[in-house]
Amino acid sequence: MEKLTVMRFVGDHMILQRDTENKIFGRGERGRDISLCLLQGDELKEQVKGRTDDNGRWEVTLSPRSASFETYEIRVTDGESTVCAKDVLFGDLYHISGQSNMELPIVRTIDPFAPHLPKENRYIREFRMSVTNCFDPDAEYEDFLDGKWDLSEGAALMNMSGAGHYFAEELFERYNIPIGLVNTAAGGAPVEARMPAEMLYSFGDHNDFLDKATKPRYMEDTIEADRKKYAAWLGAIAEKDTVSDKIFSLEDGFRPCNIPFYFRDDKDLKDFNGQIWFRKRFTIPDDAKLEGDVLLSLGVMIDADVTYINGVKVGETGYMYPPRLYHVPADILRHGENTVYVRLEVHTSRGGFVHGKRYCIRIGGRIIDLSGKWEYIAAGEAPILEPDVFFQGLPLSMYAAMTAPAFNIRFKGLIWYQAESNGNAARYPFLFGEFVKMYRRRSGYDIPVIFAQLPNFADPLGDMPEGSWAQIREAQRKCLEIPLTAMSVNIDLGEGNDLHPINKWDVGKRLAYCAERLIYGEKDTPAYIYPVSASVKGRGEAIIHLNDVSKVTAPAHMKKFTAVDEQGNSFKADAVLSDDGIRLCWDEDAVPVKLRYLWENDPDSIELYCDGLPVTPFEIEIS
């Protein structure tokens, strides 16, 4: 006898989309009558009935209901068993998805030295499932494999999507209705990861990979191969390592260095791969109270670290991106001299301690600076360690379990923060457009789509070609040609040295402005300003027409415009804002075919604003 179940999305604290029908399904013993009751207290508000089919599946549909803070209970029964979901609300429900900057939890967005704390709100709720890869070409899950609803309170709030929560917070404050979020974001996932195999094969871009990845045991065999590779790499280091077992008592053999620094800038370390120890001696004054919360901040390291103070392990991180914020037991510290040790693993000859981050220890209200002079000693060198296969960064991986189940839920909109992993800017508008068409077709309605344009970023690894993120931003801007879409501009919200900037409150607020304009029809939200056309006005002169120049502010003379000729050569163009657009001038001998604004990965200043928000960077052809 099959146990009565209901879709995993249905649970305590759920938010259902208001003013529309909501489909609810589950499983049970075949041929059984199913009854779903919607109650408010002891009052029955609605009862719908269904029956399990020959496969044991049942489905019913709830009638539309208005948004309310009055809670409901859902009871599903087959006459013998009953499944309940309590504290259910009707409000606006959003699917939030994309990459790590949407996945990033609030706890990762809080600077402990200058915290920006979110507001608790039990009427903002998030359903999040764990990242699950699947390369079965025929798989498509109707329901999420795991996940539960959390309220925006306490520890659960800290683990909610930062961008998602602040988006919901803005909408809640404006409309005073419950806001629900279904979070399927996954770090490093390109848009192709959200597409089914049949669709990907039709593009022809990834056929060889798909032929390999869709074979049985692809993931299991790949994981095992990566495990053996890493074990062999560590083994090669261990054979040479004569320092790690005595590092805390070792005095001789260290060399000086200054942190932060990148290995590429040091002639002795620029080609280093392997494990290397760093240490820093620091003094705690006698009047410091060694109690309470002690925080060690060691910026961001490339790649993995294990960190100790006075020989006691205080933290470790297995890859380069997270900030190294380690809470230290106060009882391992002592007045006078202390030593912090870092064992750093460098995998691909690009080690380092990222500039612009904080290196210090906070003891109570006292901050002791740890930047500057350190010492290092190599434990053992090894060849470059090829990265493990990052499954969620591959085509198809996020479709079956992380995307398809959302087709069965009715949403107010899709909120999307993604594009960092799609390096081919020219291809992105097509791919994203095909994804949106597929999503809408499979969902059965034209879901509004709002996406975040990538912010400024310079890449501490030094791998990013100049202008590459400018190209991606322009590709995203072209995605606005897709009907019923909006884009938030975030060119001033990044951190040049961090792929995961912490300011997600403004990101969320700007995404909410887009929703207010696109979905709710508000006229008083900040306008989206964009170029309409560009034309030559004479030798060495042109004008860019905007959709609404009257709303734009700018400095008297602008320096962030460039012109591009037929050969792809770019040159500076001076610009001024006028009543009919932006007037540009340049050397008379040049013949440009395109004009660009803010065409940089990490611009140091913004010049065009509208309603206090930056105008999108852009490229436009001269007509």
N, C-alpha and C positions, 0 to 999 in steps of 0.2 A: 504493500500500500504506500503510495507516494504521499509524503507529508505536505500539508497545505503551506504554501509560501506566497509571499508578495514581492514584487520587484524591490531590489535593494534600495533604490532611490526613496521608496516609501518607508518612513521611519519617524521616530520621535523627533520633534522640532522641525519637521519638513515645512517648506514653503511651496505652495502651488501657485501657478500663474493665475491671476485674477481675470475675470471677464472673458473667459474662454473655457471650452470643454477640456477636461484633463483625463487622459487615458491611464488606467491602472490595470496591470496584469500580473499574473503569477502562475503557479503550478499547483497541482493537487492530483488526487486520484481521479482517473478518467471517468467521465459520465456522472460527476457529482454536481449538484446545484450549488452555486456560489451566491452569497448575499453580502453586499458591502453597504454598511450603514455609516452615514456621516452624522455625528452627534455634537451638540453643543451643551455641555453639562448632561442632563438626563433627557434633553429634548432632541428627538429625531428630526434632522433637517432634510435628509434625503436617503432613500434606499434604492439601490440599483442591483439587479440580479443578472447572473450569467451562468454558464455551465462549462465545465471542463470538456475539452474535445478529446478525440481519440489519442492524442499525444499528451494529455494531461494539462494542457494550457488553458487558462481562462483569461478573459478580458472584459472590463466594464468601463463605462465612461461617466464621469461626474459632470453635472451641469455647471455652467458658468456661475461664479460668485464674485461679489465685490470685495475689494481689499478691506481688511478689518484686523484689529488687534485682539478681537475675541477668538479664543482658541477653540479648535475642533478636535474631535477624536475620530479616527477611522477604525472601524471594526470589520474584519472580513471573516466569514465563517462558511464552512461546508456542512454544517449541522453537527459535526463532531469536534472539530478543532476551530480555534479562533486566533487570528493574528490582529494585533492592535498597533496603531501609531497615534501617540498622544502629542498634545501641544502643537497641532498643525495649524498653520496660518495661510491665508490667501494674500498675495501681494504681487510684486514684480520679480520675476525669476530670470536670472541672466546666466548664460553659459560663458565662463571665463576660461580662456585657453591660450596656448602659444608655447613660449619657451620659459627659461628660468626666471626672467624678469617679471613674468606673471606668476610663476610658481613661488617666487621668493617670499618666505613667511615674514610676518611683521617683526619677529625677533631679530631677523637679519637686517632690518632697516633702521634699527635703533642705535644711534651713536651713544655709547655709554658716557661720553664726556659732554654731550650736548643733546640729551634725549628729546625726541619728538614722539610723544606717546599718544596712541589712539584712544578713542572713547569707547568704553564698554557700552554695548547696546544689544539686548536680547532679541531685538526685532531685526537684526542683521545676522544672517546665518549662512553657513557654508557647508556644502557637501563636497568632500574630496576623496578621491580614490587613489590608491597607491599606483605608481607608474608601473605599467605592465606591458611588456613587449610581446608581439605575436607576429610570426612570419608565415603562418599557415595561409595560403592564398584563398582558401575557401572559408576561412573563419570569419564570422561576424556576430559578435555577441549582442543579444537583444537587451541584456541587462548588465549593469556594472558588476564586476567580480567581487568587489569589496567597497568599503566606504561607509561613512555615517555622517549625520548632520551634527554640526557644532554651533553653539551660540557664541556670539562675540563677547565672551566674558572670560576673565581669568586666564589660565594657561592656554585654553583653546583659542582665545583671541590671538595670542602671540604666535600661534602656528597657522593662522589664516593668511591667505594671499595679501600682501601689503597693498599692491595696486588695486586688487579686487575690493578689499575692505574700504579703502578710502574712496573708491568709486561709489560703493554702496552708501557710505556715510554722507556724501554730498547729496545723493538722491533722497535719502531718508530725511535729511534736514529740509529739503525743498518740498517734498511731497507728503511727508509724514505717513508713509505706508511701509509695511514690512518689505525688506529686500532680501532675496535669496540668491546665492551664488553656487553654481555647480562647477567645480574646479577640476579640469583635466589637463592643466599645463604640465609640461615636462621639459626640463632643461636640455638644450641642444637639439631640439627636434625641428628639422626643416619642414616646410609645408608638405613636402612629399611624404613625410612620415604619416600624415593623416589621410592618405589616399589608399583606396583598395587596389589590389593587384591588377585587376582587369583594366582599371583606369591608367595605372602606371605603364603597363605593357603597351597601351595604345599610344603613349607618348614616344616610346622607343628609346628613352634616355637611359634607362636602368635595366635593360633586359638581361644582360650578362649577370649583374648582381642578383636580380630576382631569381634567375634560374638556379643560382647557388643557394641563396638564402631560403628559398621555399622548400628545399629538400629536408627530409626528416633529420632531426638531431643537429640542425645547423647551430642553434644557440648553445646547446649542451657541449658539442665538440669544440666550438669556438671558445667558450669559457674555459674549458679544460686546457686548450692550447695556450691561452693567455696566462693561465695559472702556472703552467710549466715554464713558460718563457720568463715570467717574473721570478719564479723560484731559482731558475738557472742564473739570472742576473744577480740576484742576491747572493747566490752561492759563489759566483765569480768574485764578488766584493769581499765576502767573508774569508776567502782563501788568502787575500792580501791584507786584511784588516789586522793591524797590530796595536791599535789604539783604543777601540771601543770598549774593551773589557776593563780598561784601567783609566777611562777618560776623566773620571771625577777626582782622581789623584795625580793625574799626569801634569807635569809642570813644563817640560821641555818640548820643543818641536813646533810650537805654535808660531804663526805668522800674523802680522797686524793687518787689519782692514778697517774700513769705515762703513758703518751701516746707517742708512740704506745704500745699496749699490747693486749694479747688475754685473754678473760675471763677464758679460761681453766687453765691459770697459776695463777689465783687469787682465793684463798680459799673461798672468800665471793661471788664471781660471777660465779664460774665455772658451776653451774647448773641453771643460771638465764635465764628465758624467760619472755618477756614482754616489757615494755617501761621504759627507763632509761635516765635521763638527765645528760649531762656533760657540764661543763663550764670552760672557761679559761680567766683570766684577762690578758690583755697585754697593753703596753704603746706605744703610738705614740708620738715621739719627737716633740717638738714645731717647729722645722725647716722643718718637712715633709710637702710637698704640698699635700693637700687633694683634689686632682682633677685627672681627667683622668681615666685610666683603673686600677681599684683595683681588684686584684685577690686573692681569698681565696683558698688555697690548703689544703685539709684535707684528703690526702691519699686515702685509700679505707677502707670502714667500712662494718661490718657484723652485721646486714643485711641492713635495710632501715633507712634513716635519714631525719630529717627536721632540717635545720640549720639557726640560727639567729645571727645577730650582733647588740648589743645594743637594743634588743627587736624587731628588724625588720627582717622579713624572707628574706634570701638571696639565698636559694636553697633547693632542696630536691631530693632524689633519692630513688626509690622504691625497689631496690635489691642490692646485694653486689658488683657486678662486676665493674660498672663504676667508674672511678676516680672522686673524689669530687673536682671539679674545679668550683668555684662559682664566678661570676663577681659581685662585690659589688658596689652599688651606693656610690660615695665618700662622699655625703652629710650626710650619716648616721654615719660617723666616726667623731671623735673629737680628738684634741690634749690632751694628758694625757691618763687617763685610759679608756679602752674599754673592752667589754666582748663578747666573742663568746659563744653561747649556741648550743648544739647539742642534739636533742631528738632522741635517737637511739631505733629502734625496733629490738629485738632479737627473732627469731622465733624458733630455734632448738638447744638451749643451746650452741651455738658456736659463741657468740658475740665477737667483738673486733675491733681494729684499726690495720690494717695490717702493719707489720714491713717492713722497707726498702722503704717506701713511704715518700713523702715530706709533712710536716705539717707546714705551714707558711702562712703569708699574704704578698703580694707584693704591695707596694704603690709607684708608680713611679719606680725609680730605687732602692728603699730601700726594703729589705726583713727582716721581723720580724719573728723569729723562734717561732712556737707555740707548738713544742714538749716539752716533759718533764712534769712538774707538772700540773695536772688538778684536778678537783673535780667532784664528781658524787653524784646523789641522785636518788633512784628508784621511779618511778611514780606508778608502779604497776606490780606485777608478774602475770603470767598466765601459763597454761599448754603449752607444746610444740604445736606449730602451724604447722600442717602437710602442706607441700607445696601444692599450687594449682596445678591442673593438667596442665602440660606443653604440650599443644597439638602438637606443632611442634617437640617435642622430642619423638613422638609416631610413630609406624609403620603406613604406608599408608598416613599420614597427608599431605606430601609434593608432592604427586604424581600427582593428578588430575589437580591442578591449577599451580603448580610451576615447574613441570618436563615435563609432557606430551606435553605442547605447544612447547617446544624446539625441539621436533621431526620434526616439520614442517619447521625448519630453517636450512639452510646450514651453517656449521661452519668450521673454520680451525682446531679447537681442543676444547677439554673440559679441563678446568683448575680447579682442585679439591683440596680444603683444608678442610679436614674432617677426623674424627676418634676419636675426644675427647669423643664423646658420645657413642662409641661402646666399652663397657668394656670387652667383651668377645674376647680377642685377637685371640684365636685359631679359632674362627668362622669368623673373619673378612676377610681373603683372599677369602673364599668361597663367602661370601655375596657381597663383592665388585666386585669379578669376575662375579657373576650373574647379578649384576647391570650393569656392562659394556656391557655384552653380550646382555642384554635386550635393553639398550640404542642404541647400534649399530643396532640391529635387527629392532627396531621401526623406527630408523632414515633412514635406508636403505643404510648405508655406514659405513666403519670402521673408525670412528672418532678417531684420536689420543687422548690419555688421559695422562695428566701430573698431578701429585699430589704432595702435600707438605707433607713431613714426619714431624711428630710432633716435636716441639723443646723441650728444657729442661723446666721442671716445677716441683715445689715441693708441691704446694697446701697449702695455708695458713690455710685452714680449718682443715688440719691434717687428712683427711679421706683417702688419696690415699695410697694404699699398696705399699711398697717398690718394685721397679722393674716393676710396672704395666704399666707405660708408655714405659719402655724399651721393654716390650712384644708387645705393640701396634706398636712401631716403627719397630720391627722385622716382625710383621704381614704385615705392609705396604710394607716392603722390599720384602716380598714374593709375593706381588701383581705385582711385575715386571715380573713375569712369564706370565702375561697376555700380549698377543702380542700388539705391537705398544703402549707401555707405557713408561713413564720416571718418575723419582722421584727426587725432590730437597731435599737436606739434610740441616736441619735447627737446628741442635743440639746446636749450639752456639747463636741462635737468640732469645731464650726465656727469660723470667724473672721468677725466681723461685717463686716469690710471686704474680704472675699475670697470669691468664689464657689467657689474651689478651695482649701479649707483643706489644709494639708500633713499633718496628723495622719491618715495612712491606716493606720498600724500598729494603732491602736486600732479603727478601722473594720473592718479585716480580722479582727482578733481577735474582735470582737463578731459579725461574720458567721459566723465559725467556731463560736462558741458556739451560734449558732442551728442550724448543721449538726449539731453534736454532739448537740443535744437532739432535733431533728426527724428527722434521717436515721440517726444512729448509736444513738439511744435512750438517751443518757446521762442519768442522774438527778442528777448532781452539778454540772452547769453552771448558771450563773446563771439564775434563773427569769424568765419574762416575766410581769410584773404589769400588770393592766388593770382598769378599772372594770366591774362586773357590772350594777349598778343604782344608782339614786339616788331617794330619796323624802323628802318633807317630814315633819319630826318635830314641827312646831309653827310658830307665827308667827315668821318670821325664822330658822328653823332647818331643816337638812336633813342627811342622811347619805349618803355614797357608799360602797357596798359594793365591795370588791376581791375578786379571785379568791383571794388569799392575803395577808391583811393581816399575818400573823405574820412575814413575811419583810421587811416594809417598815420603814425608818427615816426619821425626819423631825425637824426642829427642833420645839421645844416649841410655838411659834406660827408658823403659815405665812401668808404674804402673797401667794402666787402663784395664788390661786383667785379666780375671778370668777363672777358669776351674770348671766344674761341673761333679760330679760322678753320678753313676746310682741311688743313693738314693736322688739326687737333692741337695746334699750339695755342696756349692761353696767355692772355696779357691783362694787366690791370685796366679797369675803366673807372673813372671818377663818376659819381652819381649824386644827383640832388632830387629831392621830392618836389613835385610841382602839382598844380591843380588837376592836370590831366594824366598824371602817371609818374614814372621815374625816368628822368632824363639822364642819359649816359654820354660821356665823351671819352675819346682815346686818341692815340697817335693817328693822324690822318692817313698814313700809308697802309695801315692794317685794314683787312676786309673780313670782318667776323661773320659767322653764320649762326652762332649761338650766343646767348647771354646767360650768365649764371650769377646767382646770389648765394653767398655763404657756402661756397663749394669747397668745404674742408671737412676732414674727419672730426676735428676737435677745435672749432673756432674759439678764439679768445674773447670775442665780443659779438654782440647782436646789434643790428642797426634798425631793423624794421619791426614795429610793434603795432598791435591793434587791441584796443581795450586792455592794455597792460600785458598782453601775451605776445610772444614772438610770432612773426609771420613765417610761414614755411620757407625753408631753403628751396631753391628751384633752379631749373634749367629750361630755357625756352628758345625755340628756333626763331630766327628773324625772318619774317615773311616778306 
